Amino acid sequence: MFSLNDNMRYWLYSEPTDMRKSFFSLSGIVTNLMKKDIHSGDVFIFLNKPRTRIKLLHMEPGGLVLYSKILDGGTFVRPAKTSDNPIEWSDLVMMVEGIVENPAYRRKRIRSLRDRQIY
């Protein structure tokens, strides 16, 4: 069951991540490099170097859940404020959906979505 919402904390890992990593390798990054507790209920976000893939790791009752998205064009935009603070739910949604606050700065995939015809 999908259970991500605006009541959770979202931590964006600051380094590019090898997207071949899965549950246990990403859990190791959370524990050893991010110094966070995987069992906290927080969501941990990882991007690859070209920012075309994203993974979200989350511990739910019953086990780990891994959400993944691969773009067919464009890149994910990192939120501006990602130091040692969690990012907001709205920042995650905008990042995943490709929404950029500055209208003069558009990503390729936003243009391609706008140009598509819906029947």
Kinemage of the C-alpha trace (Angstrom):
@kinemage 1
@onewidth
@group {chain A} dominant
@subgroup {mainchain}
@vectorlist {calphas} color= white
{ca met a 1} P 0.000 0.000 0.000
{ca phe a 2} L 1.248 3.477 -0.847
{ca ser a 3} L 1.625 5.426 2.343
{ca leu a 4} L 3.680 8.534 1.648
{ca asn a 5} L 2.134 11.763 2.886
{ca asp a 6} L 2.857 15.257 4.139
{ca asn a 7} L 3.191 14.110 7.767
{ca met a 8} L 6.495 12.331 7.092
{ca arg a 9} L 10.055 13.614 7.008
{ca tyr a 10} L 11.923 13.318 3.715
{ca trp a 11} L 15.716 13.156 3.672
{ca leu a 12} L 17.548 13.702 0.380
{ca tyr a 13} L 20.961 12.016 0.204
{ca ser a 14} L 23.443 14.616 -1.014
{ca glu a 15} L 25.665 12.345 -3.135
{ca pro a 16} L 24.844 10.620 -6.444
{ca thr a 17} L 23.796 7.008 -5.850
{ca asp a 18} L 24.330 3.874 -7.903
{ca met a 19} L 20.769 2.880 -8.849
{ca arg a 20} L 21.705 -0.814 -8.885
{ca lys a 21} L 21.547 -0.569 -5.099
{ca ser a 22} L 18.396 -1.883 -3.504
{ca phe a 23} L 16.899 -2.349 -0.037
{ca phe a 24} L 19.919 -3.416 1.984
{ca ser a 25} L 22.588 -1.307 0.250
{ca leu a 26} L 20.433 1.822 0.487
{ca ser a 27} L 19.669 0.983 4.131
{ca gly a 28} L 23.424 0.886 4.705
{ca ile a 29} L 23.771 4.370 3.227
{ca val a 30} L 21.007 5.617 5.534
{ca thr a 31} L 22.606 4.077 8.617
{ca asn a 32} L 26.321 4.533 7.925
{ca leu a 33} L 26.582 7.675 5.791
{ca met a 34} L 23.446 9.671 6.585
{ca lys a 35} L 23.562 8.649 10.277
{ca lys a 36} L 19.785 8.146 10.350
{ca asp a 37} L 17.597 5.313 11.655
{ca ile a 38} L 15.915 3.357 8.859
{ca his a 39} L 13.201 2.283 11.348
{ca ser a 40} L 12.207 5.889 12.128
{ca gly a 41} L 9.418 5.984 9.543
{ca asp a 42} L 11.227 8.695 7.582
{ca val a 43} L 11.596 8.497 3.796
{ca phe a 44} L 15.076 8.537 2.261
{ca ile a 45} L 15.554 9.864 -1.269
{ca phe a 46} L 18.372 8.922 -3.640
{ca leu a 47} L 19.240 10.281 -7.102
{ca asn a 48} L 21.703 8.972 -9.653
{ca lys a 49} L 24.487 11.203 -11.025
{ca pro a 50} L 22.664 12.340 -14.216
{ca arg a 51} L 19.487 12.829 -12.076
{ca thr a 52} L 17.359 10.674 -14.376
{ca arg a 53} L 16.458 8.096 -11.721
{ca ile a 54} L 15.100 8.457 -8.209
{ca lys a 55} L 14.517 5.953 -5.421
{ca leu a 56} L 12.642 6.488 -2.175
{ca leu a 57} L 13.243 4.060 0.694
{ca his a 58} L 10.707 3.824 3.495
{ca met a 59} L 10.115 1.443 6.400
{ca glu a 60} L 6.433 0.574 6.808
{ca pro a 61} L 4.870 -1.837 9.276
{ca gly a 62} L 5.825 -5.208 7.874
{ca gly a 63} L 8.940 -4.236 5.932
{ca leu a 64} L 10.867 -1.935 3.660
{ca val a 65} L 9.275 -0.314 0.604
{ca leu a 66} L 11.276 1.003 -2.335
{ca tyr a 67} L 9.692 3.437 -4.783
{ca ser a 68} L 11.519 4.027 -8.055
{ca lys a 69} L 11.059 6.303 -11.055
{ca ile a 70} L 13.059 6.490 -14.289
{ca leu a 71} L 12.539 9.506 -16.553
{ca asp a 72} L 12.151 9.130 -20.291
{ca gly a 73} L 13.439 12.685 -20.789
{ca gly a 74} L 14.876 15.538 -18.747
{ca thr a 75} L 16.235 15.419 -15.202
{ca phe a 76} L 15.031 15.694 -11.626
{ca val a 77} L 15.636 19.085 -10.016
{ca arg a 78} L 17.114 19.043 -6.527
{ca pro a 79} L 15.321 21.271 -4.001
{ca ala a 80} L 17.357 24.354 -3.097
{ca lys a 81} L 17.488 23.687 0.654
{ca thr a 82} L 18.842 20.189 1.236
{ca ser a 83} L 21.580 20.615 3.844
{ca asp a 84} L 21.050 18.696 7.088
{ca asn a 85} L 17.326 19.411 7.139
{ca pro a 86} L 14.532 17.272 5.743
{ca ile a 87} L 12.860 18.514 2.582
{ca glu a 88} L 9.166 19.346 2.559
{ca trp a 89} L 6.473 17.096 1.062
{ca ser a 90} L 5.738 19.833 -1.477
{ca asp a 91} L 9.425 19.892 -2.515
{ca leu a 92} L 9.343 16.130 -3.096
{ca val a 93} L 6.151 16.338 -5.148
{ca met a 94} L 7.533 19.189 -7.247
{ca met a 95} L 10.804 17.321 -7.754
{ca val a 96} L 9.112 14.072 -8.836
{ca glu a 97} L 6.564 15.826 -11.062
{ca gly a 98} L 9.163 18.132 -12.635
{ca ile a 99} L 7.619 21.357 -11.394
{ca val a 100} L 10.081 24.256 -11.196
{ca glu a 101} L 9.192 27.392 -9.246
{ca asn a 102} L 10.993 29.741 -11.641
{ca pro a 103} L 8.828 29.831 -14.804
{ca ala a 104} L 11.788 31.063 -16.903
{ca tyr a 105} L 13.633 27.829 -16.120
{ca arg a 106} L 11.878 24.810 -17.597
{ca arg a 107} L 13.055 21.261 -17.941
{ca lys a 108} L 12.836 19.271 -21.163
{ca arg a 109} L 10.187 16.928 -19.778
{ca ile a 110} L 7.869 19.782 -18.814
{ca arg a 111} L 8.006 21.088 -22.374
{ca ser a 112} L 7.323 17.609 -23.713
{ca leu a 113} L 4.315 17.202 -21.393
{ca arg a 114} L 2.936 20.579 -22.455
{ca asp a 115} L 3.335 19.696 -26.128
{ca arg a 116} L 1.519 16.369 -25.866
{ca gln a 117} L -2.029 16.202 -27.117
{ca ile a 118} L -4.517 14.461 -24.875
{ca tyr a 119} L -7.315 12.601 -26.638
